């Protein structure tokens, strides 16, 4: 199991990406954490913006496709897509993620 973290500029964009990722079985589930405020360097200056934090739960076998999906549909030029591997997780939960991210034949 892997967690893929990324921020979106709006709730609507986050909700759309989350729904599509689950429908495409790129993620077994997605948590949308809501409004956050970010500070970062961009275009040679410190910027700040309201964003929406999102965590996609996926399998090792689907993570590359999920990253490509996020990057390809994100409105940011350089979305901060970061993958984390949990130290531990409940075995039935891990099995559920693996099962729900299996590719389905068209």
Backbone as JSON Lines, residues from 0, in Angstrom:
{"i":0,"aa":"X","n":[0.83,-1.18,0.0],"ca":[0.0,0.0,0.0],"c":[0.88,1.24,0.0]}
{"i":1,"aa":"X","n":[0.45,2.21,-0.78],"ca":[1.14,3.49,-0.84],"c":[0.12,4.61,-0.69]}
{"i":2,"aa":"X","n":[0.54,5.71,-0.09],"ca":[-0.27,6.9,-0.02],"c":[0.36,7.95,-0.93]}
{"i":3,"aa":"X","n":[-0.47,8.54,-1.77],"ca":[-0.02,9.56,-2.71],"c":[-0.66,10.88,-2.29]}
{"i":4,"aa":"X","n":[0.18,11.82,-1.88],"ca":[-0.28,13.11,-1.39],"c":[-0.12,14.17,-2.47]}
{"i":5,"aa":"X","n":[-1.13,15.03,-2.59],"ca":[-1.06,16.15,-3.53],"c":[-2.08,17.21,-3.1]}
{"i":6,"aa":"X","n":[-1.75,18.46,-3.32],"ca":[-2.68,19.56,-3.04],"c":[-3.3,20.03,-4.34]}
{"i":7,"aa":"X","n":[-4.56,20.46,-4.25],"ca":[-5.29,21.02,-5.38],"c":[-5.68,22.45,-5.07]}
{"i":8,"aa":"X","n":[-5.87,23.29,-6.1],"ca":[-6.23,24.68,-5.84],"c":[-7.69,24.88,-5.41]}
{"i":9,"aa":"X","n":[-8.56,23.93,-5.75],"ca":[-9.98,24.08,-5.4],"c":[-10.55,22.74,-4.95]}
{"i":10,"aa":"X","n":[-11.62,22.82,-4.18],"ca":[-12.33,21.61,-3.76],"c":[-12.92,20.89,-4.96]}
{"i":11,"aa":"X","n":[-13.43,21.62,-5.92],"ca":[-14.03,21.01,-7.1],"c":[-13.01,20.16,-7.87]}
{"i":12,"aa":"X","n":[-11.81,20.68,-8.05],"ca":[-10.77,19.92,-8.75],"c":[-10.36,18.69,-7.94]}
{"i":13,"aa":"X","n":[-10.24,18.85,-6.63],"ca":[-9.88,17.72,-5.76],"c":[-10.96,16.64,-5.82]}
{"i":14,"aa":"X","n":[-12.23,17.04,-5.71],"ca":[-13.34,16.08,-5.74],"c":[-13.38,15.33,-7.07]}
{"i":15,"aa":"X","n":[-13.19,16.04,-8.17],"ca":[-13.21,15.41,-9.49],"c":[-12.08,14.4,-9.64]}
{"i":16,"aa":"X","n":[-10.88,14.79,-9.27],"ca":[-9.73,13.89,-9.38],"c":[-9.92,12.66,-8.49]}
{"i":17,"aa":"X","n":[-10.42,12.87,-7.28],"ca":[-10.64,11.76,-6.35],"c":[-11.63,10.76,-6.93]}
{"i":18,"aa":"X","n":[-12.75,11.26,-7.4],"ca":[-13.8,10.39,-7.95],"c":[-13.29,9.61,-9.16]}
{"i":19,"aa":"X","n":[-12.61,10.3,-10.07],"ca":[-12.12,9.63,-11.28],"c":[-11.05,8.59,-10.95]}
{"i":20,"aa":"X","n":[-10.17,8.89,-10.0],"ca":[-9.12,7.94,-9.63],"c":[-9.73,6.65,-9.08]}
{"i":21,"aa":"X","n":[-10.77,6.78,-8.27],"ca":[-11.44,5.59,-7.72],"c":[-12.19,4.85,-8.82]}
{"i":22,"aa":"X","n":[-12.92,5.58,-9.67],"ca":[-13.65,4.94,-10.75],"c":[-12.73,4.16,-11.67]}
{"i":23,"aa":"X","n":[-11.53,4.69,-11.93],"ca":[-10.55,4.04,-12.81],"c":[-9.74,2.97,-12.08]}
{"i":24,"aa":"X","n":[-10.02,2.77,-10.78],"ca":[-9.31,1.82,-9.93],"c":[-7.81,2.13,-9.81]}
{"i":25,"aa":"X","n":[-7.48,3.4,-9.95],"ca":[-6.11,3.85,-9.7],"c":[-5.88,4.01,-8.2]}
{"i":26,"aa":"X","n":[-6.96,4.2,-7.46],"ca":[-6.92,4.3,-6.0],"c":[-8.11,3.53,-5.44]}
{"i":27,"aa":"X","n":[-7.88,2.86,-4.32],"ca":[-8.98,2.16,-3.65],"c":[-9.85,3.16,-2.89]}
{"i":28,"aa":"X","n":[-9.25,4.22,-2.42],"ca":[-9.96,5.25,-1.69],"c":[-9.15,6.53,-1.66]}
{"i":29,"aa":"X","n":[-9.83,7.62,-1.38],"ca":[-9.19,8.93,-1.36],"c":[-9.73,9.73,-0.18]}
{"i":30,"aa":"X","n":[-8.84,10.38,0.54],"ca":[-9.25,11.29,1.62],"c":[-8.99,12.71,1.18]}
{"i":31,"aa":"X","n":[-10.01,13.55,1.27],"ca":[-9.88,14.97,0.98],"c":[-9.93,15.68,2.33]}
{"i":32,"aa":"X","n":[-8.81,16.27,2.68],"ca":[-8.66,16.85,4.01],"c":[-9.21,18.25,4.14]}
{"i":33,"aa":"X","n":[-9.49,18.89,3.04],"ca":[-10.07,20.22,3.13],"c":[-9.04,21.33,3.03]}
{"i":34,"aa":"X","n":[-9.5,22.51,3.39],"ca":[-8.73,23.72,3.18],"c":[-7.46,23.76,4.04]}
{"i":35,"aa":"X","n":[-6.38,24.13,3.39],"ca":[-5.1,24.4,4.05],"c":[-4.55,25.68,3.45]}
{"i":36,"aa":"X","n":[-3.56,26.24,4.07],"ca":[-2.9,27.42,3.49],"c":[-1.43,27.07,3.31]}
{"i":37,"aa":"X","n":[-0.93,27.29,2.12],"ca":[0.44,26.91,1.76],"c":[1.29,28.14,1.44]}
{"i":38,"aa":"X","n":[2.57,28.02,1.78],"ca":[3.58,29.03,1.42],"c":[4.67,28.29,0.67]}
{"i":39,"aa":"X","n":[5.16,28.87,-0.44],"ca":[6.13,28.16,-1.28],"c":[6.81,29.14,-2.24]}
{"i":40,"aa":"X","n":[7.96,28.71,-2.74],"ca":[8.66,29.48,-3.78],"c":[8.05,29.14,-5.13]}
{"i":41,"aa":"X","n":[7.76,30.15,-5.95],"ca":[7.32,29.94,-7.33],"c":[7.58,31.2,-8.12]}
{"i":42,"aa":"X","n":[8.12,31.06,-9.3],"ca":[8.44,32.2,-10.17],"c":[9.36,33.21,-9.46]}
{"i":43,"aa":"X","n":[10.31,32.69,-8.68],"ca":[11.31,33.54,-8.05],"c":[10.85,34.33,-6.85]}
{"i":44,"aa":"X","n":[9.68,34.01,-6.31],"ca":[9.18,34.75,-5.15],"c":[8.41,33.8,-4.23]}
{"i":45,"aa":"X","n":[8.3,34.2,-2.98],"ca":[7.5,33.44,-2.04],"c":[6.04,33.73,-2.34]}
{"i":46,"aa":"X","n":[5.27,32.67,-2.52],"ca":[3.84,32.76,-2.81],"c":[3.07,32.15,-1.65]}
{"i":47,"aa":"X","n":[1.79,32.41,-1.6],"ca":[0.91,31.73,-0.66],"c":[-0.44,31.55,-1.32]}
{"i":48,"aa":"X","n":[-1.1,30.46,-0.93],"ca":[-2.39,30.16,-1.55],"c":[-3.2,29.23,-0.66]}
{"i":49,"aa":"X","n":[-4.51,29.3,-0.79],"ca":[-5.39,28.32,-0.19],"c":[-5.41,27.11,-1.09]}
{"i":50,"aa":"X","n":[-5.32,25.92,-0.51],"ca":[-5.32,24.68,-1.28],"c":[-6.16,23.64,-0.55]}
{"i":51,"aa":"X","n":[-6.37,22.51,-1.21],"ca":[-7.1,21.39,-0.65],"c":[-6.16,20.18,-0.66]}
{"i":52,"aa":"X","n":[-5.9,19.6,0.51],"ca":[-4.98,18.47,0.65],"c":[-5.72,17.16,0.38]}
{"i":53,"aa":"X","n":[-5.1,16.3,-0.44],"ca":[-5.72,15.04,-0.84],"c":[-4.71,13.9,-0.66]}
{"i":54,"aa":"X","n":[-5.21,12.75,-0.17],"ca":[-4.39,11.54,-0.04],"c":[-5.09,10.4,-0.76]}
{"i":55,"aa":"X","n":[-4.43,9.86,-1.78],"ca":[-4.91,8.72,-2.54],"c":[-4.3,7.46,-1.94]}
{"i":56,"aa":"X","n":[-5.08,6.39,-1.75],"ca":[-4.58,5.1,-1.25],"c":[-4.53,4.15,-2.43]}
{"i":57,"aa":"X","n":[-3.34,3.65,-2.75],"ca":[-3.19,2.81,-3.92],"c":[-2.23,1.65,-3.66]}
{"i":58,"aa":"X","n":[-2.08,0.82,-4.66],"ca":[-1.18,-0.33,-4.58],"c":[0.12,-0.03,-5.32]}
{"i":59,"aa":"X","n":[1.11,-0.83,-5.02],"ca":[2.42,-0.7,-5.68],"c":[2.26,-0.8,-7.2]}
{"i":60,"aa":"X","n":[1.4,-1.71,-7.64],"ca":[1.22,-1.94,-9.08],"c":[0.5,-0.83,-9.81]}
{"i":61,"aa":"X","n":[-0.19,0.04,-9.1],"ca":[-0.98,1.1,-9.76],"c":[-0.42,2.5,-9.51]}
{"i":62,"aa":"X","n":[0.63,2.62,-8.71],"ca":[1.11,3.94,-8.32],"c":[1.61,4.75,-9.52]}
{"i":63,"aa":"X","n":[2.31,4.16,-10.45],"ca":[2.82,4.93,-11.59],"c":[1.68,5.47,-12.45]}
{"i":64,"aa":"X","n":[0.66,4.64,-12.67],"ca":[-0.51,5.09,-13.44],"c":[-1.24,6.2,-12.7]}
{"i":65,"aa":"X","n":[-1.32,6.09,-11.37],"ca":[-1.98,7.13,-10.58],"c":[-1.21,8.44,-10.66]}
{"i":66,"aa":"X","n":[0.09,8.38,-10.53],"ca":[0.91,9.6,-10.63],"c":[0.72,10.26,-11.99]}
{"i":67,"aa":"X","n":[0.74,9.46,-13.06],"ca":[0.54,10.01,-14.4],"c":[-0.85,10.64,-14.53]}
{"i":68,"aa":"X","n":[-1.86,9.99,-13.97],"ca":[-3.22,10.52,-14.0],"c":[-3.29,11.87,-13.27]}
{"i":69,"aa":"X","n":[-2.72,11.93,-12.07],"ca":[-2.75,13.17,-11.29],"c":[-2.02,14.28,-12.04]}
{"i":70,"aa":"X","n":[-0.79,14.01,-12.48],"ca":[0.02,15.03,-13.15],"c":[-0.63,15.48,-14.46]}
{"i":71,"aa":"X","n":[-1.22,14.54,-15.18],"ca":[-1.82,14.87,-16.48],"c":[-3.09,15.69,-16.38]}
{"i":72,"aa":"X","n":[-3.8,15.58,-15.28],"ca":[-5.06,16.29,-15.16],"c":[-5.05,17.45,-14.19]}
{"i":73,"aa":"X","n":[-3.92,17.68,-13.57],"ca":[-3.81,18.73,-12.55],"c":[-3.67,20.1,-13.2]}
{"i":74,"aa":"X","n":[-4.27,21.1,-12.59],"ca":[-4.19,22.45,-13.17],"c":[-2.85,23.15,-12.88]}
{"i":75,"aa":"X","n":[-2.08,22.63,-11.92],"ca":[-0.77,23.22,-11.65],"c":[0.23,22.75,-12.69]}
{"i":76,"aa":"X","n":[1.15,23.63,-13.04],"ca":[2.23,23.28,-13.96],"c":[3.11,22.18,-13.37]}
{"i":77,"aa":"X","n":[3.38,22.26,-12.08],"ca":[4.21,21.29,-11.37],"c":[3.54,20.87,-10.07]}
{"i":78,"aa":"X","n":[2.57,19.95,-10.16],"ca":[1.91,19.53,-8.92],"c":[2.88,18.77,-8.01]}
{"i":79,"aa":"X","n":[2.76,18.99,-6.73],"ca":[3.62,18.32,-5.76],"c":[3.07,16.95,-5.41]}
{"i":80,"aa":"X","n":[3.35,15.99,-6.23],"ca":[2.88,14.62,-6.0],"c":[3.96,13.88,-5.23]}
{"i":81,"aa":"X","n":[3.62,13.43,-4.0],"ca":[4.58,12.77,-3.13],"c":[4.0,11.43,-2.68]}
{"i":82,"aa":"X","n":[4.82,10.38,-2.78],"ca":[4.38,9.04,-2.41],"c":[5.02,8.66,-1.07]}
{"i":83,"aa":"X","n":[4.17,8.15,-0.17],"ca":[4.62,7.67,1.14],"c":[4.27,6.21,1.3]}
{"i":84,"aa":"X","n":[5.18,5.48,1.92],"ca":[4.93,4.08,2.25],"c":[4.73,4.0,3.76]}
{"i":85,"aa":"X","n":[3.52,3.63,4.19],"ca":[3.3,3.51,5.63],"c":[4.21,2.44,6.25]}
{"i":86,"aa":"X","n":[4.6,2.66,7.48],"ca":[5.43,1.71,8.2],"c":[4.65,0.42,8.45]}
{"i":87,"aa":"X","n":[3.39,0.57,8.82],"ca":[2.52,-0.56,9.11],"c":[1.09,-0.2,8.78]}
{"i":88,"aa":"X","n":[0.29,-1.23,8.52],"ca":[-1.14,-1.03,8.32],"c":[-1.86,-2.33,8.64]}
{"i":89,"aa":"X","n":[-3.12,-2.23,8.91],"ca":[-3.98,-3.37,9.24],"c":[-4.06,-4.29,8.01]}
{"i":90,"aa":"X","n":[-3.74,-5.57,8.17],"ca":[-3.67,-6.52,7.06],"c":[-4.94,-6.56,6.21]}
{"i":91,"aa":"X","n":[-6.13,-6.62,6.79],"ca":[-7.33,-6.61,5.95],"c":[-7.47,-5.33,5.11]}
{"i":92,"aa":"X","n":[-7.02,-4.22,5.65],"ca":[-7.06,-2.96,4.9],"c":[-6.11,-3.02,3.71]}
{"i":93,"aa":"X","n":[-4.92,-3.56,3.92],"ca":[-3.97,-3.72,2.82],"c":[-4.53,-4.63,1.74]}
{"i":94,"aa":"X","n":[-5.17,-5.71,2.13],"ca":[-5.78,-6.63,1.16],"c":[-6.89,-5.94,0.38]}
{"i":95,"aa":"X","n":[-7.68,-5.11,1.05],"ca":[-8.75,-4.38,0.39],"c":[-8.18,-3.44,-0.67]}
{"i":96,"aa":"X","n":[-7.11,-2.72,-0.34],"ca":[-6.5,-1.8,-1.31],"c":[-5.99,-2.57,-2.52]}
{"i":97,"aa":"X","n":[-5.31,-3.68,-2.29],"ca":[-4.83,-4.5,-3.42],"c":[-5.99,-4.96,-4.3]}
{"i":98,"aa":"X","n":[-7.04,-5.46,-3.66],"ca":[-8.2,-5.98,-4.39],"c":[-8.9,-4.89,-5.21]}
{"i":99,"aa":"X","n":[-9.06,-3.72,-4.63],"ca":[-9.82,-2.66,-5.29],"c":[-9.04,-1.89,-6.34]}
{"i":100,"aa":"X","n":[-7.73,-2.13,-6.4],"ca":[-6.94,-1.43,-7.44],"c":[-6.5,-2.39,-8.54]}
{"i":101,"aa":"X","n":[-7.09,-3.56,-8.57],"ca":[-6.8,-4.45,-9.7],"c":[-7.4,-3.88,-10.96]}
{"i":102,"aa":"X","n":[-6.65,-3.94,-12.05],"ca":[-7.17,-3.45,-13.31],"c":[-8.32,-4.36,-13.76]}
{"i":103,"aa":"X","n":[-9.36,-3.74,-14.24],"ca":[-10.51,-4.46,-14.74],"c":[-10.49,-4.43,-16.26]}
{"i":104,"aa":"X","n":[-10.67,-5.58,-16.88],"ca":[-10.66,-5.63,-18.34],"c":[-11.84,-4.82,-18.88]}
{"i":105,"aa":"X","n":[-11.6,-4.08,-19.98],"ca":[-12.68,-3.24,-20.55],"c":[-13.84,-4.06,-21.08]}
